[in-house]
Amino acid sequence: MLSINSLNRQTALRNVKALCPPLATILINTYRTNTNLFVDGESILSREGTTQGDPLGMAMYAIATAPLIHRLSSDSIKQLWYADDAGAGGTLDGLRSWWDQLSREGPDFGYFANSSKTWLVVKEEKLAEAKSAFEGSGISITSEGRRYLGAAIGTDTFVKNYAADKVKVFLDEIDKLTAIASSQPHAAYSALTHGLASEWTYLSKTIPDLSAILLPIEQKLHREFLPSLTGQNTFNQIKRDLMSLPVRLGGMSIKNPAENCFSFYNSSKIITAPLRKLLHDQSESLPYQTINDQIEAKNEVKKQSREAQTESSTNLSSVLPAPLKRAVDIAQEKGASSWLSTLPIAEHGFNLHKGDFRDALCLRYGWKPSGLPAKCICGKAFTVEHSLSCPHGGFPTIRHNEIRDITAKCLSEVCHNVGVEPPLQSLTGEALSYRTANSEDGARLDIKAQGFWGGDRVSAFFDVRVFNPFAHTYHNQSLAASYRRHEQEKKRAYDQRIREVEFGYFSPLVFTSSGGMGPTARVVYKRLASMMATKRSKPYSKTMDWLRCTLSFSLLRSAIMCLRGSRSRGGHPAHFKLEMDDGTIDRAICESRINTSPDTG
Ligand SMILES: [Zn+2]
């Protein structure tokens, strides 16, 4: 039996005051007077229940209804309450006396049962008996089924029809997003992955065997949404499967709902098992053991899900054509996908307009961007590879300088004496062992900062290099080997001179143009994030994610500039300005849902 009712606020507050004094003050302050609800420029007073979205709302319901629930408990029924929705299952006689008692005693607890919104769901063969048992109660009775807490219970047909009706609504929504994707792909992508997709995920978690019913969603995503989003006309199955991988594995997290529904349902069953047991036993408390069991269940599901994703990624990798495989390897680097998993909020510099978003996808997957000139100003063929390396227009320099400036700005928060392009002291007879060591007078590195590695007077020197991993030179080399090669080159040039002449430390900061970092750079930025986190009293992981995301967007914007910027004389693209005022980073992290290792569910 499912019942939607209302809870009187004043009585509820009295109950909370008696049962849970620590929570009473804030709830009384929130709900003592009637709340104004603003609808279309007019306001109405809210007197009942809690305000939607109030994080304390559920606690208020739970505490205020607890004495009533306790009084209603009996051996012939099992109760299930969610906020002010009351539910019970059991024998017909048991349910009738539960309902009568709820109607009779509820008002003393501020709880008013509403028979016109209450349904009794029974098996077909019990229908006549139920009608007579509930005669005069005003309750509606059905043997088909009812919607319940965002899912449905009842006959198989009823539940499947309920899901099918939901899917119709989802298909309309995907149509709208497909239309939006043609002009605002970044926004449409975020709306799908951060919003709409969770609707059918919820459905898959609550109703079993939805594969056939969800198939039209998959077909629409594959045939209409993805082409509109990416600007790519053809999407074969391999390409579609790639898009369903999580972004950290080189995909776009646009999962195939018809395939994923089984694992969603099973995961949900595993995670809710400890709570289901409590409901079955009608326990009135939440033991620590249950909380621990649930945490364990969640971790187990996460682990299984990660393993399954890695397996799909490995299987797919073996059938990808070589250039796409290389592109996916590069996209799997930590940091190379931050721009996809972050919400596109313009104020924080994390949004891409139509052309930029499609170009970013072309760079990610090695697809050919549309409308490129046939020849570069330098006379060579204008390919993506060429555009990322050609020095005309000064784009590689701008790309390098932006990373240098972002790093220097962050360093100046936590170190003394931070300088850009510090000149090195001239050599006066010191011998450097490497043939490629830089011994020039007036040699400069990119950044100098005091106290970075500890010791207030010791200087740390950094030099930035961004290389294009798609360039021909690197094709037969693993990414790890390419990073090593660049770090070694820089170290041979400067390490000894910095140690022996400047008495400092030298660290090469090597990046790929798609956002990956070399091993030394990873150590440096981890330390930088940890220092910034301590200074700002913020969690390290969030600060690191913000830093990664900021660097990743900078490199992405630079790559797009290389691709689209005017290489003729006088074309000077706008320089990105990093905002780091109080609160800006915090808001960026919170509003953009930055999380560079997302996606296991
Ligand atoms: Zn060129």
Boltz pocket constraint, residues with backbone or C-beta under 6 A from the ligand:
constraints:
  - pocket:
      binder: B
      contacts: [[A, 376], [A, 377], [A, 378], [A, 379], [A, 380], [A, 386], [A, 390], [A, 391], [A, 392]]
      max_distance: 6.0
